[in-house]
């Protein structure tokens, strides 16, 4: 017997009542009602139990990882991991996710002229690096220089840093 509203009802009545109140949903079986009733009697609630496995990294930690990389672009995964006291694999996964998102944005920028002006200077530097290292995934974009003129061919990272590609004998 289950107390609903002002009176007690059988599990069968609860099933029928549920179906009347929610005709668009799948009807519940008596065994489902029985299981929910037992859970309520044992725990005092019917909320889901905490999930097994490793907890997800919250958004604040993800933002801390990204900000750390923005503040010091030459930091390593190990340094960020140590500074923020989180696992190296977590830092690496956050970086990978961020890089994937940037690659998607850059591919969209290839087809939409309104995206490029919205990108910040550090994003352009990331583009140059990704264009050099992941050429098959990152499109060639016409980028504005510091004066607003369009660069016909973006420089590679070594070129942008002023490093010549001369070979020394």
KEKE-3310 file (N, C-alpha, C; in steps of 0.2 Angstrom, whole numbers, plus 5000, padded with zeros to 4 digits):
npx = (5004:5002:5004:4996:4992:4978:4974:4977:4984:4984:4998:4994:4983:4991:4999:4988:4984:4995:4996:4984:4986:4997:4996:5003:5015:5025:5017:5019:5025:5019:5030:5039:5034:5034:5047:5052:5044:5050:5063:5061:5056:5067:5078:5072:5071:5070:5080:5093:5107:5124:5136:5147:5165:5177:5176:5170:5180:5177:5170:5177:5190:5194:5194:5204:5215:5216:5218:5230:5238:5236:5242:5255:5262:5272:5272:5272:5263:5265:5270:5258:5250:5256:5255:5242:5237:5231:5228:5240:5235:5222:5225:5230:5220:5211:5218:5218:5204:5202:5210:5204:5191:5196:5201:5189:5183:5192:5190:5177:5179:5185:5174:5166:5167:5165:5170:5185:5189:5184:5193:5206:5223:5231:5225:5227:5240:5240:5234:5243:5253:5246:5243:5255:5259:5248:5243:5234:5222:5219:5214:5220:5220:5216:5224:5223:5236:5245:5241:5229:5229:5227:5235:5243:5249:5250:5263:5274:5277:5291:5295:5287:5292:5304:5315:5327:5327:5339:5352:5365:5382)
npy = (4994:5011:5028:5041:5057:5060:5047:5029:5018:5004:4995:4992:5002:5013:5012:5012:5025:5033:5031:5037:5050:5053:5050:5050:5044:5029:5016:5012:4997:4985:4980:4990:5000:4994:4992:5006:5010:5001:5006:5019:5017:5011:5021:5033:5042:5044:5047:5045:5035:5040:5040:5027:5027:5038:5055:5069:5083:5099:5114:5126:5121:5117:5130:5136:5128:5132:5146:5146:5141:5151:5162:5158:5153:5144:5134:5117:5102:5095:5105:5113:5103:5101:5114:5116:5105:5094:5079:5074:5068:5073:5087:5086:5080:5091:5101:5095:5094:5108:5112:5104:5111:5124:5120:5117:5129:5137:5130:5133:5147:5147:5147:5158:5175:5183:5178:5178:5192:5192:5184:5183:5190:5180:5169:5169:5166:5153:5147:5149:5140:5128:5126:5124:5112:5103:5102:5095:5096:5109:5124:5134:5151:5168:5180:5195:5207:5217:5229:5228:5224:5211:5196:5187:5174:5165:5166:5154:5147:5147:5157:5168:5170:5175:5166:5160:5148:5143:5132:5126:5123)
npz = (5000:4996:5001:4994:4991:4999:5004:5005:4993:4982:4973:4960:4958:4959:4947:4937:4940:4937:4923:4919:4922:4914:4899:4888:4890:4892:4900:4918:4926:4938:4945:4944:4951:4964:4966:4967:4978:4988:4988:4992:5005:5011:5009:5011:5001:4982:4974:4962:4965:4969:4955:4949:4946:4940:4945:4935:4929:4935:4928:4932:4935:4923:4916:4924:4919:4906:4907:4913:4903:4894:4901:4902:4889:4886:4895:4902:4901:4913:4921:4923:4928:4941:4946:4948:4954:4949:4939:4926:4915:4915:4912:4900:4892:4893:4886:4874:4870:4870:4859:4849:4848:4844:4831:4825:4825:4817:4805:4802:4800:4788:4779:4783:4783:4794:4806:4808:4811:4825:4832:4844:4846:4852:4848:4835:4834:4839:4829:4819:4824:4824:4811:4805:4812:4811:4797:4789:4795:4798:4790:4776:4780:4776:4784:4794:4795:4808:4804:4798:4785:4773:4774:4762:4762:4776:4788:4794:4810:4814:4805:4809:4821:4818:4815:4805:4791:4787:4783:4792:4788)
capx = (5000:5006:5000:4996:4987:4974:4973:4982:4982:4988:5002:4990:4980:4996:5000:4983:4984:5001:4994:4979:4989:5003:4994:5008:5021:5025:5014:5023:5023:5018:5036:5043:5031:5036:5055:5052:5042:5055:5069:5059:5056:5074:5082:5069:5070:5071:5085:5098:5113:5130:5138:5153:5170:5181:5172:5172:5183:5172:5172:5182:5196:5195:5196:5211:5220:5216:5221:5237:5241:5236:5247:5262:5261:5277:5271:5271:5257:5268:5270:5251:5247:5259:5253:5234:5236:5227:5232:5243:5231:5217:5227:5231:5213:5208:5221:5216:5197:5202:5213:5199:5187:5199:5201:5182:5182:5196:5187:5171:5181:5186:5168:5163:5172:5164:5174:5192:5190:5183:5198:5211:5229:5234:5222:5230:5247:5239:5232:5250:5256:5242:5244:5262:5259:5242:5241:5228:5216:5219:5214:5224:5216:5219:5224:5225:5242:5243:5238:5223:5230:5226:5242:5242:5251:5252:5270:5275:5279:5298:5295:5284:5297:5311:5320:5328:5327:5345:5355:5372:5386)
capy = (5000:5017:5034:5046:5062:5059:5040:5024:5015:4998:4997:4992:5008:5018:5011:5015:5033:5036:5030:5042:5057:5053:5045:5050:5040:5022:5014:5008:4991:4985:4979:4996:5004:4990:4994:5013:5010:4998:5011:5025:5014:5010:5027:5039:5046:5039:5049:5040:5034:5042:5036:5024:5029:5044:5061:5074:5089:5104:5119:5130:5118:5118:5137:5137:5125:5136:5152:5145:5140:5158:5166:5156:5148:5139:5129:5110:5098:5093:5111:5115:5098:5102:5120:5116:5099:5089:5074:5076:5066:5078:5093:5084:5080:5098:5104:5091:5097:5115:5112:5102:5116:5129:5118:5117:5136:5139:5127:5137:5153:5147:5148:5164:5180:5186:5174:5180:5198:5191:5180:5187:5189:5174:5163:5169:5163:5146:5145:5148:5134:5122:5126:5121:5105:5099:5104:5091:5098:5117:5126:5140:5157:5174:5183:5202:5209:5222:5236:5227:5222:5204:5192:5182:5168:5166:5164:5148:5149:5150:5164:5173:5172:5178:5161:5158:5141:5142:5126:5128:5117)
capz = (5000:4995:5002:4988:4992:5006:5005:5003:4986:4980:4968:4954:4958:4957:4940:4933:4941:4933:4916:4918:4922:4909:4894:4882:4892:4893:4907:4922:4928:4946:4948:4944:4957:4970:4967:4969:4985:4992:4988:4997:5012:5013:5009:5012:4994:4976:4970:4959:4969:4965:4950:4949:4942:4941:4944:4930:4931:4934:4923:4935:4934:4915:4915:4927:4915:4900:4909:4915:4897:4891:4904:4901:4883:4886:4901:4900:4905:4919:4926:4924:4933:4947:4949:4949:4958:4945:4935:4919:4909:4915:4909:4893:4889:4893:4881:4867:4869:4868:4852:4844:4847:4840:4824:4822:4823:4811:4799:4801:4798:4781:4775:4786:4784:4800:4812:4809:4815:4832:4835:4848:4844:4854:4844:4828:4836:4840:4822:4815:4826:4822:4803:4804:4814:4809:4791:4786:4799:4798:4783:4775:4780:4774:4790:4794:4799:4813:4801:4795:4778:4773:4773:4757:4764:4783:4790:4798:4817:4814:4801:4813:4827:4815:4814:4798:4790:4784:4786:4794:4786)
cpx = (5004:5002:5001:4990:4984:4972:4978:4979:4987:4993:4999:4986:4985:4998:4995:4983:4989:4999:4989:4982:4994:5001:4999:5014:5020:5022:5019:5020:5022:5025:5040:5040:5033:5043:5055:5050:5047:5061:5067:5058:5063:5078:5079:5068:5071:5076:5090:5104:5119:5133:5145:5158:5173:5176:5175:5175:5178:5175:5177:5189:5199:5198:5203:5216:5221:5220:5228:5241:5242:5242:5254:5262:5266:5277:5270:5265:5259:5268:5263:5248:5249:5256:5246:5232:5231:5231:5235:5238:5225:5219:5228:5225:5210:5211:5219:5209:5197:5205:5208:5193:5190:5199:5194:5181:5186:5193:5181:5173:5183:5180:5164:5168:5171:5168:5181:5192:5188:5188:5204:5218:5232:5231:5225:5237:5246:5237:5239:5253:5253:5243:5250:5262:5254:5239:5235:5222:5214:5219:5218:5219:5220:5218:5226:5231:5240:5240:5232:5223:5230:5233:5240:5243:5253:5259:5269:5277:5286:5299:5292:5288:5304:5316:5321:5328:5334:5349:5363:5376:5390)
cpy = (5006:5023:5039:5051:5060:5052:5035:5021:5009:5000:4997:4999:5014:5018:5014:5023:5036:5036:5036:5049:5058:5048:5045:5046:5033:5020:5010:5002:4990:4983:4985:5000:5000:4992:5001:5013:5007:5003:5017:5023:5013:5016:5033:5044:5041:5042:5044:5040:5037:5037:5033:5028:5036:5051:5066:5080:5095:5110:5124:5128:5119:5125:5138:5134:5130:5143:5151:5144:5147:5162:5164:5150:5143:5134:5122:5108:5097:5099:5113:5110:5099:5108:5120:5110:5095:5084:5076:5074:5070:5084:5091:5083:5087:5101:5101:5094:5104:5116:5109:5107:5122:5127:5118:5125:5139:5136:5131:5144:5153:5148:5155:5169:5184:5184:5177:5186:5197:5187:5185:5186:5182:5168:5163:5165:5155:5143:5144:5141:5128:5121:5123:5113:5100:5101:5101:5093:5105:5120:5132:5146:5163:5179:5191:5203:5214:5228:5234:5224:5214:5201:5187:5175:5168:5163:5158:5151:5151:5156:5169:5175:5174:5173:5159:5151:5139:5136:5128:5122:5114)
cpz = (5000:4997:4997:4990:4999:5008:5003:4997:4985:4974:4961:4953:4956:4950:4935:4934:4937:4925:4914:4918:4917:4903:4888:4884:4893:4900:4911:4925:4936:4949:4949:4951:4964:4971:4970:4976:4990:4993:4993:5004:5015:5014:5011:5006:4988:4971:4967:4964:4965:4960:4951:4945:4944:4940:4938:4933:4930:4930:4925:4934:4927:4914:4918:4922:4909:4901:4910:4908:4893:4894:4903:4895:4883:4891:4898:4904:4912:4924:4928:4929:4940:4950:4951:4953:4955:4941:4928:4914:4909:4911:4902:4889:4888:4887:4874:4865:4867:4861:4847:4843:4843:4832:4821:4820:4817:4804:4797:4798:4791:4777:4778:4787:4791:4807:4813:4813:4823:4835:4838:4845:4846:4850:4837:4829:4836:4833:4818:4817:4824:4814:4802:4806:4812:4802:4788:4789:4799:4792:4782:4775:4778:4780:4790:4798:4804:4810:4798:4788:4778:4770:4767:4759:4771:4784:4794:4805:4817:4810:4806:4819:4824:4815:4807:4797:4786:4787:4787:4792:4792)
residu = (UNK:UNK:UNK:UNK:UNK:UNK:UNK:UNK:UNK:UNK:UNK:UNK:UNK:UNK:UNK:UNK:UNK:UNK:UNK:UNK:UNK:UNK:UNK:UNK:UNK:UNK:UNK:UNK:UNK:UNK:UNK:UNK:UNK:UNK:UNK:UNK:UNK:UNK:UNK:UNK:UNK:UNK:UNK:UNK:UNK:UNK:UNK:UNK:UNK:UNK:UNK:UNK:UNK:UNK:UNK:UNK:UNK:UNK:UNK:UNK:UNK:UNK:UNK:UNK:UNK:UNK:UNK:UNK:UNK:UNK:UNK:UNK:UNK:UNK:UNK:UNK:UNK:UNK:UNK:UNK:UNK:UNK:UNK:UNK:UNK:UNK:UNK:UNK:UNK:UNK:UNK:UNK:UNK:UNK:UNK:UNK:UNK:UNK:UNK:UNK:UNK:UNK:UNK:UNK:UNK:UNK:UNK:UNK:UNK:UNK:UNK:UNK:UNK:UNK:UNK:UNK:UNK:UNK:UNK:UNK:UNK:UNK:UNK:UNK:UNK:UNK:UNK:UNK:UNK:UNK:UNK:UNK:UNK:UNK:UNK:UNK:UNK:UNK:UNK:UNK:UNK:UNK:UNK:UNK:UNK:UNK:UNK:UNK:UNK:UNK:UNK:UNK:UNK:UNK:UNK:UNK:UNK:UNK:UNK:UNK:UNK:UNK:UNK:UNK:UNK:UNK:UNK:UNK:UNK)
# end
